[in-house]
Amino acid sequence: MSEKKLSNERVEVSIPRGGDREDPNLFVGINGLSYLLPKGKKSLVPREVADEIARSEQARDALDEVMDSLQRTSV
């Protein structure tokens, strides 16, 4: 098994601010490394972290679409 190290390339990400009762930070963990990113601010992160955040947002959007579809069919 080979280990992949995170690249040195950094990209800027902006995490939307959460609700009043939500955690003020976004936790991202990749390959044993942890990142705690403040919501409502911009952060410089390795490309892999930005890609994981984008993948997570896409998965959340897909789930929202499925949930909306199920609600429409159950009414």
mmJSON file of the N, C-alpha and C atoms, coordinates in Angstrom:
{"data_MODEL":{"atom_site":{
"group_PDB":["ATOM","ATOM","ATOM","ATOM","ATOM","ATOM","ATOM","ATOM","ATOM","ATOM","ATOM","ATOM","ATOM","ATOM","ATOM","ATOM","ATOM","ATOM","ATOM","ATOM","ATOM","ATOM","ATOM","ATOM","ATOM","ATOM","ATOM","ATOM","ATOM","ATOM","ATOM","ATOM","ATOM","ATOM","ATOM","ATOM","ATOM","ATOM","ATOM","ATOM","ATOM","ATOM","ATOM","ATOM","ATOM","ATOM","ATOM","ATOM","ATOM","ATOM","ATOM","ATOM","ATOM","ATOM","ATOM","ATOM","ATOM","ATOM","ATOM","ATOM","ATOM","ATOM","ATOM","ATOM","ATOM","ATOM","ATOM","ATOM","ATOM","ATOM","ATOM","ATOM","ATOM","ATOM","ATOM","ATOM","ATOM","ATOM","ATOM","ATOM","ATOM","ATOM","ATOM","ATOM","ATOM","ATOM","ATOM","ATOM","ATOM","ATOM","ATOM","ATOM","ATOM","ATOM","ATOM","ATOM","ATOM","ATOM","ATOM","ATOM","ATOM","ATOM","ATOM","ATOM","ATOM","ATOM","ATOM","ATOM","ATOM","ATOM","ATOM","ATOM","ATOM","ATOM","ATOM","ATOM","ATOM","ATOM","ATOM","ATOM","ATOM","ATOM","ATOM","ATOM","ATOM","ATOM","ATOM","ATOM","ATOM","ATOM","ATOM","ATOM","ATOM","ATOM","ATOM","ATOM","ATOM","ATOM","ATOM","ATOM","ATOM","ATOM","ATOM","ATOM","ATOM","ATOM","ATOM","ATOM","ATOM","ATOM","ATOM","ATOM","ATOM","ATOM","ATOM","ATOM","ATOM","ATOM","ATOM","ATOM","ATOM","ATOM","ATOM","ATOM","ATOM","ATOM","ATOM","ATOM","ATOM","ATOM","ATOM","ATOM","ATOM","ATOM","ATOM","ATOM","ATOM","ATOM","ATOM","ATOM","ATOM","ATOM","ATOM","ATOM","ATOM","ATOM","ATOM","ATOM","ATOM","ATOM","ATOM","ATOM","ATOM","ATOM","ATOM","ATOM","ATOM","ATOM","ATOM","ATOM","ATOM","ATOM","ATOM","ATOM","ATOM","ATOM","ATOM","ATOM","ATOM","ATOM","ATOM","ATOM","ATOM","ATOM","ATOM","ATOM","ATOM","ATOM","ATOM","ATOM","ATOM","ATOM","ATOM","ATOM","ATOM"],
"id":[1,2,3,4,5,6,7,8,9,10,11,12,13,14,15,16,17,18,19,20,21,22,23,24,25,26,27,28,29,30,31,32,33,34,35,36,37,38,39,40,41,42,43,44,45,46,47,48,49,50,51,52,53,54,55,56,57,58,59,60,61,62,63,64,65,66,67,68,69,70,71,72,73,74,75,76,77,78,79,80,81,82,83,84,85,86,87,88,89,90,91,92,93,94,95,96,97,98,99,100,101,102,103,104,105,106,107,108,109,110,111,112,113,114,115,116,117,118,119,120,121,122,123,124,125,126,127,128,129,130,131,132,133,134,135,136,137,138,139,140,141,142,143,144,145,146,147,148,149,150,151,152,153,154,155,156,157,158,159,160,161,162,163,164,165,166,167,168,169,170,171,172,173,174,175,176,177,178,179,180,181,182,183,184,185,186,187,188,189,190,191,192,193,194,195,196,197,198,199,200,201,202,203,204,205,206,207,208,209,210,211,212,213,214,215,216,217,218,219,220,221,222,223,224,225],
"type_symbol":["N","C","C","N","C","C","N","C","C","N","C","C","N","C","C","N","C","C","N","C","C","N","C","C","N","C","C","N","C","C","N","C","C","N","C","C","N","C","C","N","C","C","N","C","C","N","C","C","N","C","C","N","C","C","N","C","C","N","C","C","N","C","C","N","C","C","N","C","C","N","C","C","N","C","C","N","C","C","N","C","C","N","C","C","N","C","C","N","C","C","N","C","C","N","C","C","N","C","C","N","C","C","N","C","C","N","C","C","N","C","C","N","C","C","N","C","C","N","C","C","N","C","C","N","C","C","N","C","C","N","C","C","N","C","C","N","C","C","N","C","C","N","C","C","N","C","C","N","C","C","N","C","C","N","C","C","N","C","C","N","C","C","N","C","C","N","C","C","N","C","C","N","C","C","N","C","C","N","C","C","N","C","C","N","C","C","N","C","C","N","C","C","N","C","C","N","C","C","N","C","C","N","C","C","N","C","C","N","C","C","N","C","C","N","C","C","N","C","C","N","C","C","N","C","C"],
"label_atom_id":["N","CA","C","N","CA","C","N","CA","C","N","CA","C","N","CA","C","N","CA","C","N","CA","C","N","CA","C","N","CA","C","N","CA","C","N","CA","C","N","CA","C","N","CA","C","N","CA","C","N","CA","C","N","CA","C","N","CA","C","N","CA","C","N","CA","C","N","CA","C","N","CA","C","N","CA","C","N","CA","C","N","CA","C","N","CA","C","N","CA","C","N","CA","C","N","CA","C","N","CA","C","N","CA","C","N","CA","C","N","CA","C","N","CA","C","N","CA","C","N","CA","C","N","CA","C","N","CA","C","N","CA","C","N","CA","C","N","CA","C","N","CA","C","N","CA","C","N","CA","C","N","CA","C","N","CA","C","N","CA","C","N","CA","C","N","CA","C","N","CA","C","N","CA","C","N","CA","C","N","CA","C","N","CA","C","N","CA","C","N","CA","C","N","CA","C","N","CA","C","N","CA","C","N","CA","C","N","CA","C","N","CA","C","N","CA","C","N","CA","C","N","CA","C","N","CA","C","N","CA","C","N","CA","C","N","CA","C","N","CA","C","N","CA","C","N","CA","C","N","CA","C","N","CA","C","N","CA","C","N","CA","C"],
"label_alt_id":[null,null,null,null,null,null,null,null,null,null,null,null,null,null,null,null,null,null,null,null,null,null,null,null,null,null,null,null,null,null,null,null,null,null,null,null,null,null,null,null,null,null,null,null,null,null,null,null,null,null,null,null,null,null,null,null,null,null,null,null,null,null,null,null,null,null,null,null,null,null,null,null,null,null,null,null,null,null,null,null,null,null,null,null,null,null,null,null,null,null,null,null,null,null,null,null,null,null,null,null,null,null,null,null,null,null,null,null,null,null,null,null,null,null,null,null,null,null,null,null,null,null,null,null,null,null,null,null,null,null,null,null,null,null,null,null,null,null,null,null,null,null,null,null,null,null,null,null,null,null,null,null,null,null,null,null,null,null,null,null,null,null,null,null,null,null,null,null,null,null,null,null,null,null,null,null,null,null,null,null,null,null,null,null,null,null,null,null,null,null,null,null,null,null,null,null,null,null,null,null,null,null,null,null,null,null,null,null,null,null,null,null,null,null,null,null,null,null,null,null,null,null,null,null,null],
"label_comp_id":["MET","MET","MET","SER","SER","SER","GLU","GLU","GLU","LYS","LYS","LYS","LYS","LYS","LYS","LEU","LEU","LEU","SER","SER","SER","ASN","ASN","ASN","GLU","GLU","GLU","ARG","ARG","ARG","VAL","VAL","VAL","GLU","GLU","GLU","VAL","VAL","VAL","SER","SER","SER","ILE","ILE","ILE","PRO","PRO","PRO","ARG","ARG","ARG","GLY","GLY","GLY","GLY","GLY","GLY","ASP","ASP","ASP","ARG","ARG","ARG","GLU","GLU","GLU","ASP","ASP","ASP","PRO","PRO","PRO","ASN","ASN","ASN","LEU","LEU","LEU","PHE","PHE","PHE","VAL","VAL","VAL","GLY","GLY","GLY","ILE","ILE","ILE","ASN","ASN","ASN","GLY","GLY","GLY","LEU","LEU","LEU","SER","SER","SER","TYR","TYR","TYR","LEU","LEU","LEU","LEU","LEU","LEU","PRO","PRO","PRO","LYS","LYS","LYS","GLY","GLY","GLY","LYS","LYS","LYS","LYS","LYS","LYS","SER","SER","SER","LEU","LEU","LEU","VAL","VAL","VAL","PRO","PRO","PRO","ARG","ARG","ARG","GLU","GLU","GLU","VAL","VAL","VAL","ALA","ALA","ALA","ASP","ASP","ASP","GLU","GLU","GLU","ILE","ILE","ILE","ALA","ALA","ALA","ARG","ARG","ARG","SER","SER","SER","GLU","GLU","GLU","GLN","GLN","GLN","ALA","ALA","ALA","ARG","ARG","ARG","ASP","ASP","ASP","ALA","ALA","ALA","LEU","LEU","LEU","ASP","ASP","ASP","GLU","GLU","GLU","VAL","VAL","VAL","MET","MET","MET","ASP","ASP","ASP","SER","SER","SER","LEU","LEU","LEU","GLN","GLN","GLN","ARG","ARG","ARG","THR","THR","THR","SER","SER","SER","VAL","VAL","VAL"],
"label_asym_id":["A","A","A","A","A","A","A","A","A","A","A","A","A","A","A","A","A","A","A","A","A","A","A","A","A","A","A","A","A","A","A","A","A","A","A","A","A","A","A","A","A","A","A","A","A","A","A","A","A","A","A","A","A","A","A","A","A","A","A","A","A","A","A","A","A","A","A","A","A","A","A","A","A","A","A","A","A","A","A","A","A","A","A","A","A","A","A","A","A","A","A","A","A","A","A","A","A","A","A","A","A","A","A","A","A","A","A","A","A","A","A","A","A","A","A","A","A","A","A","A","A","A","A","A","A","A","A","A","A","A","A","A","A","A","A","A","A","A","A","A","A","A","A","A","A","A","A","A","A","A","A","A","A","A","A","A","A","A","A","A","A","A","A","A","A","A","A","A","A","A","A","A","A","A","A","A","A","A","A","A","A","A","A","A","A","A","A","A","A","A","A","A","A","A","A","A","A","A","A","A","A","A","A","A","A","A","A","A","A","A","A","A","A","A","A","A","A","A","A","A","A","A","A","A","A"],
"label_entity_id":["1","1","1","1","1","1","1","1","1","1","1","1","1","1","1","1","1","1","1","1","1","1","1","1","1","1","1","1","1","1","1","1","1","1","1","1","1","1","1","1","1","1","1","1","1","1","1","1","1","1","1","1","1","1","1","1","1","1","1","1","1","1","1","1","1","1","1","1","1","1","1","1","1","1","1","1","1","1","1","1","1","1","1","1","1","1","1","1","1","1","1","1","1","1","1","1","1","1","1","1","1","1","1","1","1","1","1","1","1","1","1","1","1","1","1","1","1","1","1","1","1","1","1","1","1","1","1","1","1","1","1","1","1","1","1","1","1","1","1","1","1","1","1","1","1","1","1","1","1","1","1","1","1","1","1","1","1","1","1","1","1","1","1","1","1","1","1","1","1","1","1","1","1","1","1","1","1","1","1","1","1","1","1","1","1","1","1","1","1","1","1","1","1","1","1","1","1","1","1","1","1","1","1","1","1","1","1","1","1","1","1","1","1","1","1","1","1","1","1","1","1","1","1","1","1"],
"label_seq_id":[1,1,1,2,2,2,3,3,3,4,4,4,5,5,5,6,6,6,7,7,7,8,8,8,9,9,9,10,10,10,11,11,11,12,12,12,13,13,13,14,14,14,15,15,15,16,16,16,17,17,17,18,18,18,19,19,19,20,20,20,21,21,21,22,22,22,23,23,23,24,24,24,25,25,25,26,26,26,27,27,27,28,28,28,29,29,29,30,30,30,31,31,31,32,32,32,33,33,33,34,34,34,35,35,35,36,36,36,37,37,37,38,38,38,39,39,39,40,40,40,41,41,41,42,42,42,43,43,43,44,44,44,45,45,45,46,46,46,47,47,47,48,48,48,49,49,49,50,50,50,51,51,51,52,52,52,53,53,53,54,54,54,55,55,55,56,56,56,57,57,57,58,58,58,59,59,59,60,60,60,61,61,61,62,62,62,63,63,63,64,64,64,65,65,65,66,66,66,67,67,67,68,68,68,69,69,69,70,70,70,71,71,71,72,72,72,73,73,73,74,74,74,75,75,75],
"pdbx_PDB_ins_code":[null,null,null,null,null,null,null,null,null,null,null,null,null,null,null,null,null,null,null,null,null,null,null,null,null,null,null,null,null,null,null,null,null,null,null,null,null,null,null,null,null,null,null,null,null,null,null,null,null,null,null,null,null,null,null,null,null,null,null,null,null,null,null,null,null,null,null,null,null,null,null,null,null,null,null,null,null,null,null,null,null,null,null,null,null,null,null,null,null,null,null,null,null,null,null,null,null,null,null,null,null,null,null,null,null,null,null,null,null,null,null,null,null,null,null,null,null,null,null,null,null,null,null,null,null,null,null,null,null,null,null,null,null,null,null,null,null,null,null,null,null,null,null,null,null,null,null,null,null,null,null,null,null,null,null,null,null,null,null,null,null,null,null,null,null,null,null,null,null,null,null,null,null,null,null,null,null,null,null,null,null,null,null,null,null,null,null,null,null,null,null,null,null,null,null,null,null,null,null,null,null,null,null,null,null,null,null,null,null,null,null,null,null,null,null,null,null,null,null,null,null,null,null,null,null],
"Cartn_x":[0.854,0.0,0.905,0.645,1.456,0.674,1.396,0.765,0.867,-0.218,-0.22,-0.16,0.812,0.882,0.048,-0.481,-1.231,-0.287,-0.796,0.035,0.339,1.352,1.709,0.862,0.116,-0.719,-1.849,-2.005,-3.065,-4.098,-5.35,-6.431,-7.298,-7.972,-8.824,-10.232,-10.79,-12.175,-12.924,-14.193,-15.052,-16.162,-16.258,-17.27,-18.433,-19.647,-20.794,-21.021,-21.495,-21.808,-22.983,-22.922,-23.995,-25.033,-26.037,-27.064,-26.528,-27.323,-26.912,-26.612,-27.299,-27.129,-26.171,-25.559,-24.613,-23.196,-22.355,-20.941,-20.362,-19.575,-19.02,-17.862,-17.484,-16.369,-16.799,-16.09,-16.284,-15.083,-15.324,-14.248,-14.074,-12.831,-12.504,-11.316,-11.426,-10.327,-9.965,-8.683,-8.201,-6.879,-6.818,-5.582,-4.945,-5.757,-5.246,-4.925,-5.085,-4.875,-6.227,-6.321,-7.579,-7.467,-8.551,-8.636,-9.923,-9.844,-10.995,-11.09,-12.048,-12.146,-13.289,-13.032,-14.089,-15.142,-16.403,-17.495,-17.634,-17.987,-18.164,-16.869,-15.786,-14.481,-13.804,-12.775,-11.983,-10.767,-10.376,-9.217,-8.394,-7.079,-6.197,-5.968,-6.309,-6.202,-5.56,-5.001,-4.492,-5.617,-5.259,-6.229,-7.129,-6.576,-7.356,-8.474,-8.215,-9.231,-10.36,-10.0,-11.008,-11.841,-11.192,-11.917,-12.889,-12.475,-13.345,-14.537,-14.31,-15.414,-16.419,-15.917,-16.797,-17.56,-16.886,-17.548,-18.647,-18.38,-19.357,-20.578,-20.342,-21.457,-22.309,-21.659,-22.399,-23.253,-22.699,-23.455,-24.643,-24.452,-25.553,-26.648,-26.251,-27.225,-28.004,-27.314,-27.982,-28.981,-28.601,-29.517,-30.74,-30.512,-31.631,-32.613,-32.091,-32.955,-33.779,-33.16,-33.874,-34.945,-34.602,-35.564,-36.75,-36.471,-37.555,-38.444,-37.841,-38.6,-39.493,-38.947,-39.733,-40.897,-40.659,-41.738,-42.844,-42.475,-43.486,-44.336,-43.718,-44.471,-45.31,-44.969,-45.719,-46.947,-47.09,-48.222,-49.442],
"Cartn_y":[-1.167,0.0,1.236,2.141,3.355,4.513,5.398,6.586,7.735,8.466,9.664,10.857,11.716,12.933,14.013,14.922,16.042,16.945,17.528,18.406,19.707,20.399,21.694,22.808,22.501,23.515,23.908,25.186,25.687,26.441,26.269,26.988,27.634,28.696,29.408,28.838,28.54,28.087,29.009,29.15,29.943,29.032,28.871,28.019,28.911,28.629,29.465,29.456,30.558,30.681,29.751,29.106,28.222,28.953,28.229,28.796,29.079,29.777,30.151,28.944,27.846,26.662,25.635,25.958,25.044,25.306,24.319,24.465,25.583,26.486,27.595,27.173,25.896,25.388,24.175,23.938,22.744,21.841,20.602,19.629,18.852,18.749,17.942,17.076,15.771,14.86,14.077,14.07,13.342,12.676,11.366,10.602,10.856,10.918,11.088,12.523,13.46,14.869,15.533,16.387,17.047,18.549,19.115,20.553,21.045,22.14,22.779,24.172,24.346,25.578,26.436,27.717,28.594,28.882,28.767,29.078,30.587,31.051,32.471,33.206,32.46,33.061,32.279,32.887,32.223,31.572,30.416,29.694,29.175,29.092,28.461,27.023,26.091,24.666,23.926,22.729,21.921,21.592,21.419,21.121,19.936,18.909,17.722,18.053,18.991,19.394,20.137,21.042,21.766,20.794,19.794,18.794,18.003,17.663,16.9,17.739,19.026,19.915,19.989,20.12,20.176,18.861,17.723,16.425,16.292,16.745,16.687,17.554,18.746,19.622,18.998,18.339,17.672,16.535,15.78,14.681,15.216,16.322,16.934,17.426,18.055,18.536,17.375,16.267,15.099,14.519,14.456,13.971,14.878,16.2,17.144,16.913,16.662,16.402,15.138,14.088,12.83,13.038,13.738,13.977,14.804,15.841,16.648,15.799,14.926,14.053,13.106,12.55,11.633,12.355,13.576,14.353,14.667,14.994,15.311,14.082,12.9,11.698,11.172,11.533,10.995,11.845,12.996,13.876,13.471],
"Cartn_z":[0.0,0.0,0.0,-0.934,-0.985,-0.397,0.243,0.824,-0.164,-0.282,-1.107,-0.186,-0.394,0.408,-0.254,0.55,0.011,-0.764,-1.846,-2.664,-1.929,-2.416,-1.847,-2.436,-3.504,-4.133,-3.182,-2.959,-2.078,-2.907,-2.553,-3.213,-2.138,-2.528,-1.585,-1.647,-0.491,-0.401,0.548,0.292,1.16,1.647,2.938,3.542,3.954,3.443,3.824,5.332,5.827,7.252,7.567,8.695,9.115,9.941,10.39,11.251,12.644,13.431,14.789,15.671,15.433,16.285,15.692,14.551,13.91,14.406,14.235,14.559,13.694,14.265,13.481,12.574,12.621,11.821,11.014,9.899,9.084,9.291,9.684,9.862,8.57,8.095,6.92,7.295,7.066,7.337,6.087,5.736,4.562,4.902,4.695,4.884,6.247,7.274,8.624,9.012,8.084,8.403,8.605,9.606,9.927,9.696,9.213,8.975,9.623,10.348,10.958,10.349,9.436,8.661,9.177,9.424,9.932,8.867,9.255,8.333,8.22,7.017,6.794,6.489,6.298,6.001,4.884,4.295,3.27,3.91,3.369,3.875,2.716,2.882,1.907,2.34,1.449,1.778,0.611,0.858,-0.245,-1.236,-2.491,-3.553,-3.165,-2.549,-2.187,-1.203,-0.305,0.668,-0.049,-0.952,-1.729,-2.565,-3.155,-3.944,-3.075,-1.866,-0.957,-0.509,-0.261,0.104,-1.043,-2.274,-3.451,-3.62,-3.423,-3.537,-2.493,-1.294,-0.217,-0.534,-1.093,-1.464,-2.562,-3.537,-4.604,-4.047,-3.105,-2.492,-1.713,-0.99,-0.243,-1.191,-2.3,-3.283,-3.902,-4.195,-4.761,-3.759,-2.489,-1.455,-1.347,-1.379,-1.316,-2.466,-3.664,-4.822,-4.627,-4.117,-3.88,-2.812,-1.74,-0.673,-1.183,-1.976,-2.565,-3.455,-4.252,-5.142,-4.342,-3.264,-2.44,-1.748,-1.323,-0.68,-1.664,-2.907,-3.924,-4.259,-4.299,-4.664,-3.507,-2.267,-1.13,-0.789,-1.416,-1.1,-1.872],
"occupancy":[1.0,1.0,1.0,1.0,1.0,1.0,1.0,1.0,1.0,1.0,1.0,1.0,1.0,1.0,1.0,1.0,1.0,1.0,1.0,1.0,1.0,1.0,1.0,1.0,1.0,1.0,1.0,1.0,1.0,1.0,1.0,1.0,1.0,1.0,1.0,1.0,1.0,1.0,1.0,1.0,1.0,1.0,1.0,1.0,1.0,1.0,1.0,1.0,1.0,1.0,1.0,1.0,1.0,1.0,1.0,1.0,1.0,1.0,1.0,1.0,1.0,1.0,1.0,1.0,1.0,1.0,1.0,1.0,1.0,1.0,1.0,1.0,1.0,1.0,1.0,1.0,1.0,1.0,1.0,1.0,1.0,1.0,1.0,1.0,1.0,1.0,1.0,1.0,1.0,1.0,1.0,1.0,1.0,1.0,1.0,1.0,1.0,1.0,1.0,1.0,1.0,1.0,1.0,1.0,1.0,1.0,1.0,1.0,1.0,1.0,1.0,1.0,1.0,1.0,1.0,1.0,1.0,1.0,1.0,1.0,1.0,1.0,1.0,1.0,1.0,1.0,1.0,1.0,1.0,1.0,1.0,1.0,1.0,1.0,1.0,1.0,1.0,1.0,1.0,1.0,1.0,1.0,1.0,1.0,1.0,1.0,1.0,1.0,1.0,1.0,1.0,1.0,1.0,1.0,1.0,1.0,1.0,1.0,1.0,1.0,1.0,1.0,1.0,1.0,1.0,1.0,1.0,1.0,1.0,1.0,1.0,1.0,1.0,1.0,1.0,1.0,1.0,1.0,1.0,1.0,1.0,1.0,1.0,1.0,1.0,1.0,1.0,1.0,1.0,1.0,1.0,1.0,1.0,1.0,1.0,1.0,1.0,1.0,1.0,1.0,1.0,1.0,1.0,1.0,1.0,1.0,1.0,1.0,1.0,1.0,1.0,1.0,1.0,1.0,1.0,1.0,1.0,1.0,1.0,1.0,1.0,1.0,1.0,1.0,1.0],
"B_iso_or_equiv":[0.0,0.0,0.0,0.0,0.0,0.0,0.0,0.0,0.0,0.0,0.0,0.0,0.0,0.0,0.0,0.0,0.0,0.0,0.0,0.0,0.0,0.0,0.0,0.0,0.0,0.0,0.0,0.0,0.0,0.0,0.0,0.0,0.0,0.0,0.0,0.0,0.0,0.0,0.0,0.0,0.0,0.0,0.0,0.0,0.0,0.0,0.0,0.0,0.0,0.0,0.0,0.0,0.0,0.0,0.0,0.0,0.0,0.0,0.0,0.0,0.0,0.0,0.0,0.0,0.0,0.0,0.0,0.0,0.0,0.0,0.0,0.0,0.0,0.0,0.0,0.0,0.0,0.0,0.0,0.0,0.0,0.0,0.0,0.0,0.0,0.0,0.0,0.0,0.0,0.0,0.0,0.0,0.0,0.0,0.0,0.0,0.0,0.0,0.0,0.0,0.0,0.0,0.0,0.0,0.0,0.0,0.0,0.0,0.0,0.0,0.0,0.0,0.0,0.0,0.0,0.0,0.0,0.0,0.0,0.0,0.0,0.0,0.0,0.0,0.0,0.0,0.0,0.0,0.0,0.0,0.0,0.0,0.0,0.0,0.0,0.0,0.0,0.0,0.0,0.0,0.0,0.0,0.0,0.0,0.0,0.0,0.0,0.0,0.0,0.0,0.0,0.0,0.0,0.0,0.0,0.0,0.0,0.0,0.0,0.0,0.0,0.0,0.0,0.0,0.0,0.0,0.0,0.0,0.0,0.0,0.0,0.0,0.0,0.0,0.0,0.0,0.0,0.0,0.0,0.0,0.0,0.0,0.0,0.0,0.0,0.0,0.0,0.0,0.0,0.0,0.0,0.0,0.0,0.0,0.0,0.0,0.0,0.0,0.0,0.0,0.0,0.0,0.0,0.0,0.0,0.0,0.0,0.0,0.0,0.0,0.0,0.0,0.0,0.0,0.0,0.0,0.0,0.0,0.0,0.0,0.0,0.0,0.0,0.0,0.0],
"pdbx_formal_charge":[null,null,null,null,null,null,null,null,null,null,null,null,null,null,null,null,null,null,null,null,null,null,null,null,null,null,null,null,null,null,null,null,null,null,null,null,null,null,null,null,null,null,null,null,null,null,null,null,null,null,null,null,null,null,null,null,null,null,null,null,null,null,null,null,null,null,null,null,null,null,null,null,null,null,null,null,null,null,null,null,null,null,null,null,null,null,null,null,null,null,null,null,null,null,null,null,null,null,null,null,null,null,null,null,null,null,null,null,null,null,null,null,null,null,null,null,null,null,null,null,null,null,null,null,null,null,null,null,null,null,null,null,null,null,null,null,null,null,null,null,null,null,null,null,null,null,null,null,null,null,null,null,null,null,null,null,null,null,null,null,null,null,null,null,null,null,null,null,null,null,null,null,null,null,null,null,null,null,null,null,null,null,null,null,null,null,null,null,null,null,null,null,null,null,null,null,null,null,null,null,null,null,null,null,null,null,null,null,null,null,null,null,null,null,null,null,null,null,null,null,null,null,null,null,null],
"auth_seq_id":[1,1,1,2,2,2,3,3,3,4,4,4,5,5,5,6,6,6,7,7,7,8,8,8,9,9,9,10,10,10,11,11,11,12,12,12,13,13,13,14,14,14,15,15,15,16,16,16,17,17,17,18,18,18,19,19,19,20,20,20,21,21,21,22,22,22,23,23,23,24,24,24,25,25,25,26,26,26,27,27,27,28,28,28,29,29,29,30,30,30,31,31,31,32,32,32,33,33,33,34,34,34,35,35,35,36,36,36,37,37,37,38,38,38,39,39,39,40,40,40,41,41,41,42,42,42,43,43,43,44,44,44,45,45,45,46,46,46,47,47,47,48,48,48,49,49,49,50,50,50,51,51,51,52,52,52,53,53,53,54,54,54,55,55,55,56,56,56,57,57,57,58,58,58,59,59,59,60,60,60,61,61,61,62,62,62,63,63,63,64,64,64,65,65,65,66,66,66,67,67,67,68,68,68,69,69,69,70,70,70,71,71,71,72,72,72,73,73,73,74,74,74,75,75,75],
"auth_comp_id":["MET","MET","MET","SER","SER","SER","GLU","GLU","GLU","LYS","LYS","LYS","LYS","LYS","LYS","LEU","LEU","LEU","SER","SER","SER","ASN","ASN","ASN","GLU","GLU","GLU","ARG","ARG","ARG","VAL","VAL","VAL","GLU","GLU","GLU","VAL","VAL","VAL","SER","SER","SER","ILE","ILE","ILE","PRO","PRO","PRO","ARG","ARG","ARG","GLY","GLY","GLY","GLY","GLY","GLY","ASP","ASP","ASP","ARG","ARG","ARG","GLU","GLU","GLU","ASP","ASP","ASP","PRO","PRO","PRO","ASN","ASN","ASN","LEU","LEU","LEU","PHE","PHE","PHE","VAL","VAL","VAL","GLY","GLY","GLY","ILE","ILE","ILE","ASN","ASN","ASN","GLY","GLY","GLY","LEU","LEU","LEU","SER","SER","SER","TYR","TYR","TYR","LEU","LEU","LEU","LEU","LEU","LEU","PRO","PRO","PRO","LYS","LYS","LYS","GLY","GLY","GLY","LYS","LYS","LYS","LYS","LYS","LYS","SER","SER","SER","LEU","LEU","LEU","VAL","VAL","VAL","PRO","PRO","PRO","ARG","ARG","ARG","GLU","GLU","GLU","VAL","VAL","VAL","ALA","ALA","ALA","ASP","ASP","ASP","GLU","GLU","GLU","ILE","ILE","ILE","ALA","ALA","ALA","ARG","ARG","ARG","SER","SER","SER","GLU","GLU","GLU","GLN","GLN","GLN","ALA","ALA","ALA","ARG","ARG","ARG","ASP","ASP","ASP","ALA","ALA","ALA","LEU","LEU","LEU","ASP","ASP","ASP","GLU","GLU","GLU","VAL","VAL","VAL","MET","MET","MET","ASP","ASP","ASP","SER","SER","SER","LEU","LEU","LEU","GLN","GLN","GLN","ARG","ARG","ARG","THR","THR","THR","SER","SER","SER","VAL","VAL","VAL"],
"auth_asym_id":["A","A","A","A","A","A","A","A","A","A","A","A","A","A","A","A","A","A","A","A","A","A","A","A","A","A","A","A","A","A","A","A","A","A","A","A","A","A","A","A","A","A","A","A","A","A","A","A","A","A","A","A","A","A","A","A","A","A","A","A","A","A","A","A","A","A","A","A","A","A","A","A","A","A","A","A","A","A","A","A","A","A","A","A","A","A","A","A","A","A","A","A","A","A","A","A","A","A","A","A","A","A","A","A","A","A","A","A","A","A","A","A","A","A","A","A","A","A","A","A","A","A","A","A","A","A","A","A","A","A","A","A","A","A","A","A","A","A","A","A","A","A","A","A","A","A","A","A","A","A","A","A","A","A","A","A","A","A","A","A","A","A","A","A","A","A","A","A","A","A","A","A","A","A","A","A","A","A","A","A","A","A","A","A","A","A","A","A","A","A","A","A","A","A","A","A","A","A","A","A","A","A","A","A","A","A","A","A","A","A","A","A","A","A","A","A","A","A","A","A","A","A","A","A","A"],
"auth_atom_id":["N","CA","C","N","CA","C","N","CA","C","N","CA","C","N","CA","C","N","CA","C","N","CA","C","N","CA","C","N","CA","C","N","CA","C","N","CA","C","N","CA","C","N","CA","C","N","CA","C","N","CA","C","N","CA","C","N","CA","C","N","CA","C","N","CA","C","N","CA","C","N","CA","C","N","CA","C","N","CA","C","N","CA","C","N","CA","C","N","CA","C","N","CA","C","N","CA","C","N","CA","C","N","CA","C","N","CA","C","N","CA","C","N","CA","C","N","CA","C","N","CA","C","N","CA","C","N","CA","C","N","CA","C","N","CA","C","N","CA","C","N","CA","C","N","CA","C","N","CA","C","N","CA","C","N","CA","C","N","CA","C","N","CA","C","N","CA","C","N","CA","C","N","CA","C","N","CA","C","N","CA","C","N","CA","C","N","CA","C","N","CA","C","N","CA","C","N","CA","C","N","CA","C","N","CA","C","N","CA","C","N","CA","C","N","CA","C","N","CA","C","N","CA","C","N","CA","C","N","CA","C","N","CA","C","N","CA","C","N","CA","C","N","CA","C","N","CA","C","N","CA","C","N","CA","C","N","CA","C","N","CA","C"],
"pdbx_PDB_model_num":[1,1,1,1,1,1,1,1,1,1,1,1,1,1,1,1,1,1,1,1,1,1,1,1,1,1,1,1,1,1,1,1,1,1,1,1,1,1,1,1,1,1,1,1,1,1,1,1,1,1,1,1,1,1,1,1,1,1,1,1,1,1,1,1,1,1,1,1,1,1,1,1,1,1,1,1,1,1,1,1,1,1,1,1,1,1,1,1,1,1,1,1,1,1,1,1,1,1,1,1,1,1,1,1,1,1,1,1,1,1,1,1,1,1,1,1,1,1,1,1,1,1,1,1,1,1,1,1,1,1,1,1,1,1,1,1,1,1,1,1,1,1,1,1,1,1,1,1,1,1,1,1,1,1,1,1,1,1,1,1,1,1,1,1,1,1,1,1,1,1,1,1,1,1,1,1,1,1,1,1,1,1,1,1,1,1,1,1,1,1,1,1,1,1,1,1,1,1,1,1,1,1,1,1,1,1,1,1,1,1,1,1,1,1,1,1,1,1,1,1,1,1,1,1,1]
}}}
